[in-house]
Amino acid sequence: MSRPWVKFGVGVCVCTVLAVAVLWNQPTAAGPKPDLKPTAHWVFDAQSVSGKTVADRAGKLPGTILGTPKLVSNSPPAHLHLTGPSDGVMVQEVVTPDAAFLPKDALSVVAWVRVDDPSEWSGILGCFQDNGTSEYGWVVGANKKRFFFGLTTKAADGNGKMTYLESKTEYQRGKWYHVAAVYDGKQMQLFVNGQLDSTCNDRFGQILYAKSAPFVIGRYKDDNEDFPLCGALKEVMLCPHAVSAEQIAAHFEADKVLTELPSVIQEGPRFVVEPYLQYVTRTGITVMWETEEPGTAVVEYGPTFPPKLLAKVEKPSAMGEVELTNLEPNTKYYYRVVCTDALGRKLEGKPLTFMTAPGPNDAYSFTVIGDTQRNPAITAKVSKLMWERRPNFVIHVGDVVDDGAAKWQWTGDLFKPCSELFSRVAVFPCIGNHEKNDPQYYKYFSLPKPEYYYKFTYGNADFFVLDTNTRRNLTAAGEQYKWLEKELAASTAKWKICYHHHPAYSSDSDDYGNTWRGPTTEGDVRVRHFVTLYEKYNVDVVFNGHIHLYERTWPIRGGKVDQKSGVTYVTSGGGGGRLEDFSPTPTFFKEQGRVDYHYCYVTVHQGTFNLKAFDHNNHLFDQFTLKKE
């Protein structure tokens, strides 16, 4: 147990944080009685945290700190402040059902936690798998408004269904809460601040564990999901028995003063999505953002700092969009978004920068990413690496989220981990199948009409963006085919680049036929209709995603390798979606391939086009160069 803190009696007023700090270290006898007898007890203070290691005060389960959370020990209470998409504590990456420390017949998880930035899923402590019908183990965490306790048992339905018990109490952002989840073999219970808050009788019998699962603090993590807690943890405790209501109340009372501390979140308007950039040209760019509540806004911008030009949004709205025009080409600009809510409270965004597009004789660069889906930890890591390259813009080849209808995936899985990159570099996406053609795709991206296909020019290249989802007619009679032929025929650009979500050519193992047992079409036959146009109008490179790996083809023309005049196809689907695999036998067109999370970095200067592919550890694993007179 951590040493007891001050317990304030009835009638004592905690007036300021300073007053709390003065009294905080005085000893008290108000510790929990009897002791909770945990199997594991992690306390986040200078005594327990050393470098990247968090000691287990109760046993032999030290944790390894993930990401870059901050240990705060100079103000009460000592805690681990989790802010980054990779932050957390890994206790064991792989836990099997026979692990001695796993509770079998009953369990209790007791924690002091603070949620600063709510998300749909975040974890306090868990050892579970929740993958469709494969549901095992347990997890305690928080969603957008409440705390939850998920549990699977061998009994009840017999198929390992996860039951989620949600607290009735809605937490306040930035405030400390004492949360306890208890299972006694017959009933699930959630306690909030020492009081029984909610119960569930759907689970009984022994806890059912997966063959393999991670055991992690501060993250909601299993094989295919990994969502961080954005907030703070003071301590987390695991007990192999059901802790009584009296014991939980005593444990809460020992540190009850925490709940009296003011919220660390300032009142007033707040960004749901930080300012980001869309559709940059030589003389214009679009700035977008989203706030919790409708408000007016001003975008300050200009070539000098502080910026002196103003673009106003006078109609209150939660979704902000401002097109800045009459800008100078190839010029650095500063900008800042300042929002005002209905009560007159201001939200001042941080000063940011962007650069307008260069001319046809200038050098430029861009990055390519695809299939970010629902993996904010990997997406954040790859996004950071792309930002380090300082590209002029970003291409996203689709499946930007896993479910286009889930708003929290847009805000939490895409824009949050990409906020630094997208706030300074415009992103040009294409729509994937996971977007489901949902209105939110068109809400969050501002692109030329009709948006699901469009063209843009950057430097000496024309880019043609297509929608290859099944709802579209991709044949010669289709709208996009006719548009693409007209635009390609009219293009005089040095470089012609097309991109869409689905691959015309792919060595994937099972998306286009099970290659281990039968035939394959080696790509999407619907998309092959466009190949005729790519070859007719001498398109240089075609990018796609959908397959979660990297593949580069030989230059192809007429269904065979043609190094003199063929089209090169690049699959870049390594932004976060679960990785896939290649066919067991090579295809005629495969030149390079890799199964890994990754991104591409492209540089262009006049007649030189160079692509480099980097994995999520920033190791170069492929490159090629095209030359033109």
Secondary structure, DSSP 8 states (H G I E B T S, - for coil): ---------TT-----HHHHHHHTTS--S-S-SS----SEEEE-STTTEETTEE--SSSS--EEEES--EEE-SSSS-EEEE-STT-EEEEEEEE-TT-TTS-SS-EEEEEEEEESS--S-EEEEEEEEEETTEEEEEEEEE-SSEEEEEE-BSSTTSS---EEEEEEEE--TT-EEEEEEEE-SS-EEEEETTEEEEEE-S--SSB---SSEEEEESEEESSS-EEE--EEEEEEEEESS---HHHHHHHHHHTGGGGGS--SS-SS--EEEEEEEE---SS-EEEEEEEEEEEEEEEEEESSSS--EEEEEEEEEEEEEEEE-S--TT-EEEEEEEEEETTS-EEE---EEEE----TTS-EEEEEE----S-HHHHHHHHHHHHHT--SEEEE-S--SS-TT-HHHIIIIIITTTHHHHHHSEEEE---GGGTT-HHHHHH---STTSSSEEEEETTEEEEE---STTS--STTSHHHHHHHHHHHH---SEEEEE-SS-SS--BSSTTS-TTTS---SS-TTTHHHHHHHHHTT--EEEE-SSSSEEEE--EETTEE-TTT-BEEEEE--SSS----B-SS--TTEEEEE-S-EEEEEEEETTEEEEEEEETT--EEEEEEEE--
